[in-house]
Amino acid sequence: MPDAISAAPGPREVLTRYQQAMLDKSADNLADLYAVDAVHEFPFLFPGMPTRYQGREEVRAGYRALWGASPAQPQEIREVAVHQSTDPEVITVEQLVTGTVTTTGQPFSFPGLLVIRVRNGQILHVRDYMDGLRVAHAMGRLTDIAAGLNDRP
């Protein structure tokens, strides 16, 4: 009989659940994938986003606010490439999120790269490299974002 650790979902299955939570814009389903003390980082400039979320509940609150205020409705996540690491806890995915801006009807396409560390079926760490300026452009906020760039540390 398998023990609980070996029966826990691995990085690939957690990635699939992560992507479904994104498509559903479900902050609860997303946050429930994280360990209590997990870290989610945004290393690239992403206007309007913090540089990191510390802990599951910050992930939940942050994504609930982000997705609740966003007119972007993702419809597909296309995996450009998935890279298995020599570290069995780490998976890297290059992906393209496509969908529609509900307020304008305009399509969008956001490339991104995720590096996810999973242990015992829970996300411990995410480095989320997304093209924040492309997101701002699709949302019609590029001028406001450019004006506020001097305010960022």
N, C-alpha and C positions, 0 to 999 in steps of 0.2 A: 504494500500500500504506500503511495507516495506521501512524503511529508508535506506540510503546508508551504515550506519554502520552495521545494521543487515544483509544486503545483501552482505557485504564484505566476501570474502572467509575466512574460519576459518583455524586453524592450520593444520587439516588433508588435506584439499585441497591444502594449500600452500606447505605442504610436498610433495604431489604428483607432483606439478609443479616443485618444487626444484629437485626432483629425475629425472624428465624428462629433465630438463636443464643439469643435470650431464651426462645423457646418450647421449644427443645431443652435449655435450661439448660447450654449448652456454653461454658464459659469459654475454651476453646481457640479455638473458632470465632469467638467475640466478639473476643478479644484479637488474633487474626490480622488483623482489620480495621484495627487501629490502627498508626500509624507508631511507630517505636521510641521517639520522644521525645514522644508525644502526651500530652495532659492531659484527664482526665475529671473534671469538677467537679460537686458536689452543693450548689448554693447554698442550698437550703432545709434546715431542720432535718430530719435523717433519723437518728433514734436508732439507734445501733449502727454507723453508717457513718462513714467519714472524710469530710472536706470535699472531698477530691480524691484521685485516683490520678495519679501522675506516671510516665508511661511505660507501654509495652505490657505489660511483665512485672508491674507493679503491678496493672494492670487484670486480667491473667490470674489472679494470686494472689488478688486481692480478690474477684473474682466466683466463683472456684473455692470459696473459703471460704464466701462468702455463700450461693451456691446449694447447696453441699453440706450446709449446716446448716439450710436453709429447708424447711419442709414445704409451701410454696406450689408448686403445679404449674400454671404458666400453660397455658391451653388456646387462647386467642385474643388477638390484639392487633387491636383495632378502631381504625382511623385516623379520628379525628373530623374532622381537617383537616390537610392538608399544605400548607405555605406555601413556595413557591419564592422565594428572595431575589433582589434585584437583583445580589447577589454570587453568581456561578455556583458558588462553592465551598460555599455555605451552604444548608442545608435545615432547616426547622422543622416538627416534627410534634406535633400534639396527639393523644394516643392514650389508649385505655382497655384495660388489661390485665385479662383475666378468667381465672378458673380455680378451682381447688379447693385447700383446705388438706387435705393428705392425712391428717393426724393426727385431724382432726375431721369431715371430709367436707363442711365448710361452704364455700359458694362465696365468692369474693372478687372485688372490682372496684377497681382502682387507676387513677385518672387520672394522667396525667403529660404533660410537655412536654419534648421534646428539641430542642436547637439543635446541629446537627452541621456541622462544617467538614471537607470532604473535598478532598484534593489528590492527584492522581496515583493515585486509587483507594484511598487510605488516609485514615483518620480522623486529623485533626490535633488536634481539640478537640471536646469534648462538654460542654454545660451540661445537666444532667439534673435537671429540676424534677419531683420526685415527692412525692406526699402521704405522707410518712413516718409520720405519726400514723395514717393509715388502714391502712397496712401493719401497724403495731404492733398496732392494734386487731384486725385480721383474724387475726393470729398469737396473740392472747390475751396480748399483752405490754404492753398500754397502761398498766396500773397500775405495773409495774416501770419503764417508760419515764418516766412522770410523776414517780416518786420520784427518778429519776436526773437530772432536768433541771437541777438546781442544780449538777451536776458539770460541765456543758458550758460552755466559755468563751464 
